[in-house]
Each structure stands twice: as structure tokens, then as C-alpha cells.
Amino acid sequence: MRERYYSLDVFRGATLVLMILVNNQAGKFVYTPLDHAPWNGCTPTDLVFPFFLFAMGNAFAFVLPRLEQAGPGAFLKKVVWRSFLIFLIGYLLNWAPFFEWKDDHLVFRAIGQIRVMGVLQRLALCYLIGAFLLYYLKPKGAFVAVVAILLLYWWACYAFGTPGDPYSLQGYFGLKVDKAVFGEALLYHGEGVPFDPEGLMSTLPAVGNMVFGYFVGNYILTKGKTYEMLSNLFVAGCVFAVLGLCWDLVFPINKKIWTSSYVLYTVGLAILSLSVLVFVIEFRGWKGGWTKFFDVFGKNPLFLYILSSFFPKLQRLIRWDDIDPVDGKPIHTAPLGWFYNHVCYPLAIDKRAAAVMYAVTLIALYWVVAYYLDKKKKYIRV
């Protein structure tokens, strides 16, 4: 029987909490660490998504032995169906809440205008590809495959990107692929131009975060709670992070096109973060309210992510006239917008803190839901 590592649950829950924190930075003033890097580079916010993939790989270390015992048929049914459901949920979240305001009227959102890709869609594809690699190629073959993917992706970015500027937004080769497959209208437009940070080509190297997460989770589980395991884990984290920084010199660390250097760097930081949690929780036994706070998030991560994405959109269907507290102009506001404008913004001395206050309030709200579900032993799985 493999030992259960409480630190893995806390790591997964803490990653989800950080994801909610950075995804709910309201208003016009945001602390730099709580925002994405403009292009090249990596802020704490840019660690959230790869850490979530890494945590998914950790969890798969528990699942794979059971799937291998069940046989290929059960594996295909479980993995393909789960990947499909997660992808579908992500697509429906893009569509949700299915209505929008236009000219002071609520109108139905046409499905043909909905962005195809997104966070859950990438998670689904990475889970599907990573599971197939680990099941059919076994760990050694999966490791070779991931290394090949990272190297080939580097070559493809350079060879098929715009000469002289292959790693820029407009020069990135994956943008051409996404436009050809989805069309410009169905891409993300948050960069000011049609560009999808969860595009098809950049999803391939992201598989590395999931697979390396599996290797680390499996190593921790099989090696046991020894200082040898912990020291090797720490060294591996340093090696990955340094390799990522070295690769950054020729292939910039960049989340939006998910460069290979970004994969190694974020895997390294994820291993180091998990090493600290293993030491603190498993070796020192420092557990308490702080671990319980994160643990309940880690027990229903997918449901809580869906809730944190859907609820803010749903409440925007309720709106009324208000005044922007920054420039005094008339605006439409919703319940959460009113809370930010009339509670968080006036109370914050540093206006960037208003966004943190707003996000922390939402985290507290979702924690109540997470705690209730855990108390009732209700764990929603896909």
C-alpha cells in the first residue's frame, strides 16, 4: 500500500487558491506579481497554470496503476471520456451564462461566436496526451517523447516563425495554425489582436508539465518518506529551474506561447515548492488551520474552478447604473462590481490592494462552499 501524502493535496489546493486570486483581480490597479508578464518573462501569476498541470500529473500517479490493472479497454473509456467532459465543460464555460447585454437588452449568445479553446480545454488535451504517453510508452518512453516534443517545438517556433522575430506575438507560427483551424473570430482577443494563449501548438509542450508532474508524484510515492527522497527532489527542482533559465537565453521563457524553457523553469519551481511542503508537512508535521484551508480546495478542484469561473459571469446578468469610482463616469455595474466600487475601492489606501481585497473575499466565499462539501463528504469528480 502506497503512503498517502497530505502535502500533495495541500499543493493542489494552494494552486487553485492562487488561480482564483489572480483570475479575480478587479479594477484598473493591480500589483505586478498578480498580473501576467506582458510577453517574455514569468511572474507568480504565470506559475499558476503550469502548477495546476503539474498537480494533475501528481494525481495521475495514483490513478495509472489502477488503469493498468483494468486493461486497455477500461483505460480508453476512462481517459477519453474524462478528457471529453473536461473539454466540453471548458467550452460551455466560454459560452456561459449563455446570454449577454446588448443595447440594454439581454440576448442569447450565438454558439458560433464562442471561443473554442481555454484553460479547461488545455487541461483536457494535456491529460489525454499525457495519459496516452504514460500508458502506452511507459515512463521511460514518455520521458523521451516529452523531451522530443520540447525540442521539436523549439525547432518549429524558429523554423516556421517570422524570420528575425519568431518568438513574438505576430511572428509565432502557432498563431497561423489557430487562425487556419478556428478562424480569427473564435480566438481570444484579450491581447488586442486575435491570438489564443491556449492555442493548439502551444498545448503540446504543456503536456510536459503534466508528465513531469507524474514522474515527481510517482517518485515521492514509491521512494517513501526519506530524506534521500527529499534531497533528490530539491536537487531536481534546482536542475530543472536552472536548465529553464539557461534555455531562456535562446528560447525566451514565455507563458503565452508556452515555450520549452518555460516548461522546464515552471516544473523546477513546482518541484521546489512541493519539496518545501513535503518537508514542512510530512517531515516536520506542521499541520493545522492553514493546511486545512488549502486541503478542502484540493478535494474538489475541478468543481471549485468551474464555480469560480461561472459565478462572476452569471451575476453580470444583473446590472444597474452606477458611477465609476476612479473617473466618476456613469457605468453599468453588477453585484460584484458594486462590491468592488463601493466597498473595496474606498477602503483601500493603496488602490491595488482593492483588487486583492475583492479577490480574497471571493476566495473566502468559495472556501465556505469547499468546506461544506468536504464536511458532507461530497467530492465531485469527472
N, C-alpha and C positions, 0 to 999 in steps of 0.2 A: 504494500500500500504506500503510495507516494504521500509525502508530507504536504499539508496544506499551508500555503504561505499567505498570511494575512496581509503582508506588505504588498503583494500583487493586487489585492482588492483595493487597498488604500491608494496605490499608484493609479489605478484605473479611475477611481472616484475623484481623486485630486485633478486628474487630467480633464475630466468632464466639468468640474467646477471652474477650472481655468478657462475652458472653452465657453462656458456660459458668461463668465466675467468679460472676456474680450469681445464676444459677439453682441454684447448689450451695452457698449459704450455710447450713450446717447449724447445729443447736443453737438456743438461745434468745437468744443475744447476737450482734448483727450491727451493723457500722458503718453509720451512717445513709446515707452515699453508696452503699452496696451494697444498699440496700433501696428499694422503690418509694415515691414520695410517698404519704402516706395518702389524699389525694384531689387537690385542686388543687396545682399546683407541679410541679417537674421536678428529679429527682436524676440523677446519672450513670447509674444503673440504668435510668431511664426513657428514656435515649437509645439503648439497645441495639436494641430492636425497630425503631424508625424508621430507624436507621442501616443495619440489615440490609435493609430495604426499599429504601433509597437505594442500597445496594451492588447490589441486584438490578437496579435501573434502570440503574446504570453498566454492568453486564454486558450488558443488553439492547441497549445502544448498539452492541455488536459483532455482535449477532445479527440485528437488524432489517434491515440491508442485504441479508443473505443470504435472509431470509424474503421480502423484496420482490422479489428476483430469482427466487425459486422460484415465486411466484404465490400467489393466494388459497387454492387447494386445499391446497398444502403448508403455508401459514401456519395454516389452521384445524386441520389434522391435528396439527401440531407443538404449537401453543399450547394447544389444547383438551385434547389427550391429556396433555401435561405438567402442566397445571393439575389435571386429574382425578387423576393419580397422586400429586401432592404433597398434594392434599386427602385422598385415601384413606390415604396414609401417616400423615398427621396424625391422622386418625380412629382408625387402628389403634394408634397410639402412645397415644391416650387409653384404649384398651381394654387394651393390653399391661400386664402379661405374661399376660393372659387368665385368670389365677387370682388369688385373694386369700385371706387368712386370715380365717376366721370361727369363733369358739369353738374355737380350736386345731385347726382343720381347713382344709385347702386346698379351696376350692370354685371352680367355674367362674363367671366373671363374665358375667352375662346381658347380651347385646348391647343389649337395650332399656333398660339403665341407663347407657349410655355417653354422656358429653358429646359433642355434635356438633362444636362449634367449638373452635378452639385456634390456636396460633401458626402451624403449617404450613398450616392451613386458611385463615387470613387471608392468608398469603403467596401461596397458590394463587389466591385470588379477586382479590387486588390485581394479580398477574401477568396473570391473564386479562383483567380490565377494562382495565388499563393498556396491555397489548399491543393490544387491540382499538382503543382510543382512538388510539394512535400509528400503527397500521397504516391504519385507515380514515379517520381525520380528519386525518392527517399532523400534524407537530409543532405548527403554529400552531393547528389545530383542537383538538388535545389540550390545549394550554395554556389555551385559552378554556374547554374543558369542565371542566378541573380547577378553574379559578377559580370557575366557576359552581357546581360541586359544593361547594366550601368555603363559598361564600356561602349557598347553599341549605341546607346542613347547619346553619349558624348560625341561619338563619331557622326551620328545622324544630325545632331544640332549643328555641328561645324560644317558638315558636307552639304547639307540641304538648306541651311540658313542663308540669310542675305550675306554675300561676301563682304568681309570687313566689319560686319556688325551682326554676327549670327545669334548672339545671346540677348538681343534687345527685344522689346515687345513686338515691333513691326518685323524684325528680322528672324524671329523664331519660326522654325519650319512647321511646328505643330499647329500654328495658327492657320496655315494653309489647309492642313488636313481637317481641322474642325470646321472651317468655312465650307469645305467641299462636302463634308458629311452632313452637317446640321444646317448650314446656311447662316448668314450673319444675324438674322432676326432672332434665332434661337440660342445665341451665345450670350454670355454675361456682358453687361455694358457698364459695369462699375468703374472701369479704367478710363472711361471717356470714349473708347472705341470698342467695337466688337472683339472681345478676347475672353477666352474661358480659362480661368486658373485651375479648373478641374477638367481640362481637356483630355482627349483620348491618348495622345502621345505621352503627355506628362504623367499619366496614370501608370505607365509601365515601370518607370523607376520607383514609384511609390510602393510597388509590390515589395521592394527591398526592405522597407521599414517593417512591413508585416512579417516577412520571412525571418529577418534578423531578430525580431521580437520573439518569434517562435524558438529560435536557437537559444536565446537567453533564458526564456521561460523553461525550456526543456533542460537546460544545463543546471539551473537552480534546483529543479525538482529532482533530477537524477543524482546530483552531486551531494545533496543534503546540506544541512546547516553546519558548515565547517568554515573555518577562517581561510582555508585554501580556496574554497569556492568564492568567498567574498573578495579576497585579494585578487584572484584571477578576473573576477567581474570588474573590479575597479580598473585594473590594468587594461582590460579590453575596452572599457569606456574611453580611457585616455587615448588609446591607439586609434580608435575609430574617429574621435574628435580631431586629433592631430592630422590624420590622413585627410579628413574632410577639409581642414584649413589649408593643407598643402595643395590639394586639388583645386581649391578656390583660386589659386594663383593663375590657373589656366582655364578653369571652368567655374565661373563665379557661383558662390552659394546663392541660390535664388529659389524661393518657395513657389513663385507664380508659374515658373516653368519646371519646377521640381528637379533641379539639376542633380547629377550624381554626387557632386561634392556636398550638396545639401542633405542627401540621404545619409552619407557617412557621418557628417557632422551631427545631425539630429539623433541618429542612432547612438552615437557616442555620448551625447548629453543625456539621452534617455537611460542608457545603462548606468551612467554615473548617478543620476537621480534615483534610480531604483536601488543602486548599491547603498546609498545613504539610508533609504527607507528600510532595506533589509537589515542593515546594521542597527539602526535605531529601534526597530520594532521586533525583529526576530532575535537579535543577539542581546540587546540591552533591555528589551521588554518594556519600552516606553510607550505604553498604550494608554488610552483614556478618551476623554471627550473629543479631542482633536482627531483621533483616528476613527472614532465612531461617526463623526461628522462626514468625513470623506467616504467611509465604508458604505453608508446607506446609498450614496450616489452610485458607487461601483456595483451595487447589486441589481440596479435597474437602469443601466447606462443608456440603452437604446431608447427606451420609453421616455426617460427624462430629457434626452436630447430632442426627441420629437416634440415633447410638450414645450420645451424652451424655444423651439422654432415656430410652433404653431400658435401658441397663446398670444405673443405680441402681434402677429398678423391678424388674428381673429378679433382682438379688441379694437383694431383700427377701423372696423366696420361701424363702430360707434364714434361719432365725432360731432364737434360743435365749434363755434367760433371762439377764438382766444387771441391773446396778444403775445408775440414773441418777446421773451424777457431780455433778449440780447439787443435787438434793434428797435423794439416797440412796434413792429409792423403787425397788421392783422394776419392771423394764420388759422388753419383748421387744426384742432387738437383732438386726441383720443384720451381715454382714461390714463394710460401710462405716460402719455405726453404731458397731460395736465400735472401728473405727479412730479415729473422732472421739472417742468416750468415753474410750478408754484411751491414745491417743497425742496427738492434737491438743489436747484439753482440758487434760490435766495439764501439757503443755509450755508452754502459752501463759500469759504473765504477765497480759496483758490478754485476757480471755476472748473478746472479739470477734475477736481475732486467731486464735483456734482455728478459727473458721469460714473465715477466709481461708486458713489452712494446709490445711484439708481440701479446699477448692476448688482451690487451687494444685496439690495432689497429683493431683487428678483431671485437671487441665489437662495436667500432665506425662505422665500415663498416656495420654491421648488424643493428645498430641503424638507419642509413640512410634508409635502407630498411623498418624498422619498422615505421619510421616517415612518409615515403612516403605512405605506406599502410594506416596509420591512417588518413593522410591528405585527401586521396582519399576515406575514409570510407570503405575500403576493409578489412573485417575481415574473415579470412579463418578458417572455422570450420569443424570438422569431426563429 
